Amino acid sequence: MAMNDEAATAAGTTEADAAPLGLVLGAAHLMHLPFAGMRIAGHVTGALPPGQEGLRQGRVTLAWLGADGTVLRRDEVALALPLPGDGAVPFGIDFLDESLPPGPGLADAILLDARGGVRATLRVETCVVPHGDLPLRDHAIALPLRAMRLEALPELPLGAPVPPALAGADRRIAMRAPGPIPLAPLEASDLAMMGAAGGAPKRFVHRTYPLNGLWAGVVHGATVLGQSGAVFGRGGMVDESWAAAHPRTPPWHQLRPFVETPAVRPEPCGDAGIWWVGPWRKHNYYHTHGEALCALVQLEILRDLGGVGEFDILLPSLAGWTKDAVELLGLDARRVRVIGDECLRPERLYWPSALLRHNLGIEPLLRTVCRRIRTGALAREAAGTLRLPEAAGSGDVVYVARTDSPLRPMLNEDGLIEALRARGVRIFLAKEMSYPEQVLCASRARVMIGPHGAGLTNVGFAPRDALLVEIHPHFLNSPLYHRFAQLLGCRYRAFTAPEADPAETARQGWRVDIPAFLGYLDGLLEAEARAGRL
């Protein structure tokens, strides 16, 4: 943007011989966010004309305007104006002012030289978004809201010194590089059966599978909005706190501002690690273990080995089996804080990447999670505070039933259970046991059998050399538990049920050939007995 005539006169030049200076802001709208305020990044383009080097020490001012045009707030930042050949000069302005009136408005950004001459101006739209009931679900009224993505932050290796340029800046700590994990092939006869049944054996022939990297985000001056899961950093709403269930969501969200809701002043606290995302979604049995509980272990590793110092782990109020799982994991209760509806502002907030997305492979920390939970359950048994109910049976062979799940029902599972029970197989039905009892039951299993589903996560609590026998419907051949078994040091076999009735398949229902499966299983159990494992 060319400077105006008055500015040119003040600088002792004319518009004809002056190199144009301009202002560019990083956002089309300036958003003042609840608890986070406003942070705007921009840069000065162009250059001072030759002979005006004495005017180089300039500044950018930002005038926040009220509805009547009066200046409600003025901020400025000093900078050196660019000379020919310098390139663009970056700058940033941030502030938190809870007295600003809510709603839309305008602001003027002004570039001044050393004498106060106006070199460039830029008018932008603003909006003050007050705190409301976040996260928001009603998008009938929406505004584009600035956001920050943890994945876009600069990264430093674990334990590396922080360079001066990143001191006090948000960043990531790299804890493990991504890479391929070697995978043992599936038994050839099982692959052939899967192909003959119309399944997808190609998903099991890969010799490696990808694994995400592991890192922790470090956000300075963030505000955690109670148990909502929403987090504001100085760069805006943390994108992963809102869209963790959808990692590909663009960093611009549509959020409705609640104009008349009074703000809640956050409580300052020391450093903290966050363990949940909003909306809270970790209720699936496998994903709770494979992501959320792994994130707790990741935070412990970061605190103990990452050179970041001590910090508390923030937990939401938990209930049911999730609460039992966290207790059996054995966290240091002295370094845990349960957060209610209050808003907290940690000095530094550590955010484990294990929590943020489905892992492309199997998170190796899941082995640690399962072993620690198993150890916790066995300790309770030894202390006499936990024992298996008599109805659980006492066999070394366990069948994990899915009769209580409406998803992908095995339509003749009751018949399979009856036949297995007659062979002395213990029937494992989650609804009949508490979570600690489930862990204890699985810890006895030398052989675990079951159709594909989250219940097979319990093989993580079995002995290291246990055998997992997974029953696949022909329309779903997931290698998840094949990979999990290898991570644990367990052996794995797969039985695939061919399609019986296309009408049932259309409803995601399926049947297993019970005599065929029993013959397959008998051969496996005989081999286990000959090897002395049963």
C-alpha positions, 0 to 999 in steps of 0.5 A: 500500500502506498503511503499518503501525501502527508506521510510522504511530506513528513518523511521528506520524499515524494510518492514518486520516488518512495518505495511503497511500504505496506501492512499485511495481517495474517487473518482477515478478521481480528478475533478477541477470544474468551480467556485467550484475548487476541494474537495477530501476526503480520508483516511489513512489506516493501522498503524505505527509499534510499536516504531515509535510513534515519527513519527506520525505527518505526512501529505498528499501532493497532486502534480498536474502534468502538461502534461510534468510531472512538478508540477503545484500546490502542496497542503498538509494537516497535520494529525496524522498517525494511530497507531495500533487499531486507524482505518482509519484517514480521511483527506480532501484537497480543493482548487480553482485555475483558472490558471490550464490548462483545460483538463485531467492530473495526480496528485500524492498523497503522505503520509509522516511521521514526518521526511518526509519519504514517507510512501505511494503514489497514482497516480490518473487521473485528469481533469480541467473542465472550465466554459461553457454554463451550463446546458449542453445538448450535451453529445457526449463528456462526463466525470464522474463529481463529484456531491453532493446531498443535501439529503445526507447531515447531518441533524439538527433540526430547530433552533438547535445549530450547533455543532463544527464538523459541523461549516461551513459544508454543512448540512440540516435543518429539518423543518418537519418530514415525516409522514402519513396524515389522509384522509376522505373516498370518498362517498360510492356511488361515490366509487361504481360508479367508480368501475362499470365504470371500474376505480380504486376505491382502490386509494380512500379507503386509510385512510392515505397518505404519506407526505414528510418531509420538510427541507432546504439545507445549502450550503456554498460557492456555485456558482449559474450560473445565471438563468441556474439553475446549482449550484456548491458547494464545494463538486461538482455540486449540484445534485438536481440543475441538476436532480431535474426533476428526483430525482432518477438520480444517483449522477454521471452525464455525462457533456461535458466540454467546454474547450475554454470558458473563466470563468466568475468570480462570484459576492460574495453576502450575504446569499441567498435562491434559488427558482428555479432548472435547467432546469426550469420546473415549468410551469405546473399549479398545480406543480407551486403552489404545489411545486415552490410557496410552496418553496417560503413560506418555505424560508420565514418561514426559514428566520423568524423562523429558526434562520438562520438570514436574507437572500435575495430570488433569483428569475429568471426573470419571465413573464406571470401568474407565475410572477402574482402569485409571485406578488399576493403571496405578498413577501417582495420586500426588500428581493428579488433579481432578478438574470440575467445572472450573477454568484453569490457566496452567503456565504450560500445558502438555498435550500427549499426541497419543490422545489426538487421533487413531494410531495408524498402527498399534501404539506400543505404549498399549503393551505397558498399559495392559501390563500395568493394569494386569499387575494392579488386578493381580495385586488386588487379588493377592491382597484379598480385595478382588476375586473372580465370581463363581459364574466366570468358570475356571478354564484356561480357554476363554471365549469373549462373547458379543451377545450384548452388542448390536453391532455386527451380530453373530446370529447363531452365537448362542449355539456356538456358546453352548457348544463351547461351554460343553467343551469346558470353555469359560464364557467371558461376557463383560456385562456379568463382571466388573472391569477388575474382574474382567482383567483378572479373568483374562489374566488366566487365559492361555487361549482366548477366542472371540469374534472381531470386536473391542472385547478382544482388547482383553488379550492384553491382560493374558499371559505373554505366550497366550494364543488369540483365535479371532473369528472374522465375518467374511465382510470384515477382515481387520488386522488390528488384533493380529498386530496387537497380538504380535505387540504383546508377544502372543500367537494369533490365528484367524478363522473366517466365516463365509457368507451364509445369507446375503440378506443377513450380510446387508444388515451386518449380520452373519453366521459361523459354521459351528461344526467347521469352527469346532473342528478348527479349534480342536486342532489348535487346542490339541497342538497347545496341549502337546506343547505343554501350554494347556 
